[in-house]
Amino acid sequence: MEIGSDGARFIAETFKGYGVTHVFLVMAILRKTLVELEKVGIKRIVTHSEKAAAYMADGYARISRKPGICMAQSVGAANLAAGLQDPYLAHSPVIAITGRKKPIAQYRNAYQELIHGPMYDYVTKYNVNLDVVEQLPIILCQAFREATSSSPRPVHIDMLGFAGEVIEAAPISAEPVVEHQYTRYPSFRPEPEEALVKTAADLLQKATRPVIVAGGGAIASAAGLEIAQLAEQLSIPVATSNDAKGIIPDTHSLCVGVVGSYSCLSANKVVSEADLVLYIGSGTGDQVTHNWTVPNPSVPVIQIDINPSELGRSYRKTLGLMGDAKTVVQRLLQFFTTPKGDTEWKSRVQQIVNDWKASIEPLKNSSDTPIRPERLCKEISDILPSNAVLVADTGYSAVWSSTMIELRDPNQRYIRAAGSLGWAFPASLGAKCAVPDKPVVCFTGDGAFWYHLSELETAKRWGIKTVTVINNNSGFGQSIIGVNQAYRESPGRREDMYGFETTNFAKVADDLGCLGIRVESSDLISAALKEALASDKPAVVDVVTDLSCKPPIPWSPPPK
Ligand SMILES: Cc1ncc(C[n+]2csc(CCOP(=O)(O)OP(=O)(O)O)c2C)c(N)n1
């Protein structure tokens, strides 16, 4: 670095060294740094809200395996913090940078400013103030270390100066140091003692109805190949959390689908019938276990997790293996040299899966108008390119995409909101920035799309060519059941709680310089998706669907 350098140049050089290609922000933050970032070739994506910037950084991080960076000035800090909830829940390494006014403005009614730290406490694993430029080399490196290590999660740095200008303007003589270990996650691949792995292998060998449940940690570890090998060697069915959908293809003979509350009937049934559950990188929270009923709490469990605090958190009969998913499964594989071949359990599992697939087939082929979401999902499955990234929103968008869209190629990726409505569209733009050569398809409801509709302009401005498929039923479909339950028989304007004006998002997209295609008949979905994927503009496929359609309620084990 040049002699007489400053904080701005130091930050830009450090980001460059860590392999950062994009930062996502709302002005005004680190303005001098933005100039330096241009010089080193890092794209500065200015968004229309801080929350969208955080979601873009999140989508970028989940797909690139590198930290995603988002920034906001002092008054934007609360908006940015709100955008960290989803990456926090999804274990995604987002680095958030904000500015904070100088001490002279503190404790005397500073304009536009609250204390930032507490707003970030619950959405980060490392949340610090950076007050003098000499801290830059220490704190920037620690931010990358924290974000990518053990179980990844967001971090926050609050820099001095309402736009961080105190830090970026200050001279610094230190050279940037890049620790390559922390440019990507997982930064380390720890493994447990051999004896524990042997005990786990013995349990797996003896079980007659074992099942694997893979979670987001298995995706973070890129353990798909090893999980498929273990499953095939032992004829073990594989269920996944929503986050791990696609870790083995949905069409694999041992794949039983997504288990839990946003689930495939087949997965809940198979996991309920298992006599041993092998969790691989799964949080065992309420959603993946359908409120801790699937599997039954009495069932023995083997749990692999990089974070030892997770081992046995929800299931008391747990053998915990602390380590990286991919590495631990590789160690387990060493104990199984001959394939188990076909088993009674495998036949039973395949029967359950075939029955479930046959039961949804008519809906997937429906030609009803308005269009059924199941048909839309089938058309997406048929068209989705073999290297595509599918980004899904929460609520029914997560249920429809998790259960009805088939990922048939191991190179396809699936990410979904950890619960924040509206996440998917900006996250898909971030994902596309991470993999510009791959097709990125966003699957969202109209209620979710409204949140960050303005980012269509960002997509156009930066040429971020995603395809956004809107399941447009002019309302909050998932809210209807709850609203009806609240009203019961009483009269009233229940539709006010979930219904919207009819909106043609294709026209809106068109007006913003994107490609917009409105689809009102199921036989036209396929051509619209093809045209959108081939387009040289960001595209919106606005599919008019039926507000009354509901995915099936998740299967629960019968009470004993
Ligand atoms: C930030 C946030 N607010 C509210 C919710 C609750 N919520 C979940 S799904 C949903 C309705 C979603 O509507 P839409 O995106 O149109 O999809 P649809 O259910 O109609 O398929 C709502 C309000 C949420 N998950 N996140």
Ligand as a Chemical Component Dictionary entry (heavy atoms), coordinates in Angstrom:
data_LIG
# 
_chem_comp.id                   LIG 
_chem_comp.type                 NON-POLYMER 
_chem_comp.pdbx_formal_charge   1 
_chem_comp.three_letter_code    LIG 
# 
loop_
_chem_comp_atom.comp_id 
_chem_comp_atom.atom_id 
_chem_comp_atom.alt_atom_id 
_chem_comp_atom.type_symbol 
_chem_comp_atom.charge 
_chem_comp_atom.model_Cartn_x 
_chem_comp_atom.model_Cartn_y 
_chem_comp_atom.model_Cartn_z 
_chem_comp_atom.pdbx_ordinal 
LIG C1  C1  C 0 -41.687 -9.499  8.264  1  
LIG C2  C2  C 0 -42.874 -10.405 8.277  2  
LIG N1  N1  N 0 -44.109 -9.924  8.517  3  
LIG C3  C3  C 0 -45.167 -10.752 8.515  4  
LIG C4  C4  C 0 -45.024 -12.091 8.294  5  
LIG C5  C5  C 0 -46.237 -13.011 8.360  6  
LIG N2  N2  N 1 -46.563 -13.608 7.061  7  
LIG C6  C6  C 0 -46.053 -14.780 6.666  8  
LIG S1  S1  S 0 -46.592 -15.282 5.182  9  
LIG C7  C7  C 0 -47.576 -13.922 5.028  10 
LIG C8  C8  C 0 -48.429 -13.741 3.801  11 
LIG C9  C9  C 0 -47.597 -13.843 2.567  12 
LIG O1  O1  O 0 -48.303 -13.394 1.441  13 
LIG P1  P1  P 0 -47.703 -13.545 -0.007 14 
LIG O2  O2  O 0 -46.264 -13.212 -0.027 15 
LIG O3  O3  O 0 -48.585 -12.811 -0.939 16 
LIG O4  O4  O 0 -47.784 -15.110 -0.287 17 
LIG P2  P2  P 0 -49.070 -16.075 -0.297 18 
LIG O5  O5  O 0 -49.291 -16.529 1.125  19 
LIG O6  O6  O 0 -50.239 -15.288 -0.810 20 
LIG O7  O7  O 0 -48.680 -17.197 -1.196 21 
LIG C10 C10 C 0 -47.448 -13.081 6.136  22 
LIG C11 C11 C 0 -48.153 -11.797 6.311  23 
LIG C12 C12 C 0 -43.695 -12.556 8.081  24 
LIG N3  N3  N 0 -43.392 -13.840 7.894  25 
LIG N4  N4  N 0 -42.661 -11.691 8.045  26 
# 
loop_
_chem_comp_bond.comp_id 
_chem_comp_bond.atom_id_1 
_chem_comp_bond.atom_id_2 
_chem_comp_bond.value_order 
_chem_comp_bond.pdbx_ordinal 
LIG C1  C2  SING 1  
LIG C2  N1  SING 2  
LIG C2  N4  DOUB 3  
LIG N1  C3  DOUB 4  
LIG C3  C4  SING 5  
LIG C4  C5  SING 6  
LIG C4  C12 DOUB 7  
LIG C5  N2  SING 8  
LIG N2  C6  DOUB 9  
LIG N2  C10 SING 10 
LIG C6  S1  SING 11 
LIG S1  C7  SING 12 
LIG C7  C8  SING 13 
LIG C7  C10 DOUB 14 
LIG C8  C9  SING 15 
LIG C9  O1  SING 16 
LIG O1  P1  SING 17 
LIG P1  O2  DOUB 18 
LIG P1  O3  SING 19 
LIG P1  O4  SING 20 
LIG O4  P2  SING 21 
LIG P2  O5  DOUB 22 
LIG P2  O6  SING 23 
LIG P2  O7  SING 24 
LIG C10 C11 SING 25 
LIG C12 N3  SING 26 
LIG C12 N4  SING 27 
# 
